Amino acid sequence: MNSDNHNAARQLAVKLLASREHSVQELSRKLDQRGYPTEVIELAINWCQQHDLQSDNRYAQAYARYRAGRLYGPLLIQAELRQRGVADELIAEALDNLSNEWLDAAVRFLHKRNDDLSDYKQRGKAFQALCRKGFSSDTARQALENSGSDETNQ
């Protein structure tokens, strides 16, 4: 194995991680796309992990916070993190840390849509939109109830 190749892969990994967090799978894919051999990729990623530059836990936390801030629900975020190769226990921990925010995010999403929720058809469409955004049906129902009570109180 060429040490210049290993150093170049490690430098690229550090550069990628300096811009944002990456999962091991993402980092591995990007290094692979640049033509580095598998053993060099593994060594570079291990080095980054040993120096606390790469952490799937930190990645999952940051990604979940970012997507929740963009008003996406836990089911969609969970699927996206799985696609990015994050372990289920890390995903569960990241989503649990945000468990108190899901209802608020769903209500904010409804307010952003600005639908007339007094209309039964519009409520159905809003419910479907919440489910597509990754909110559970229970959270969607609660958000609709909260939004409905907000409108009647105004």
Secondary structure, 3 states (H helix, E strand, C coil): CCHHHHHHHHHHHHHHHHHCCCCHHHHHHHHHHCCCCHHHHHHHHHHHHHCCCCCHHHHHHHHHHHHHHCCCCHHHHHHHHHHCCCCHHHHHHHHHCCHHHHHHHHHHHHHHHCCCCCCHHHHHHHHHHHHHCCCCHHHHHHHHHHHHHHHHHC
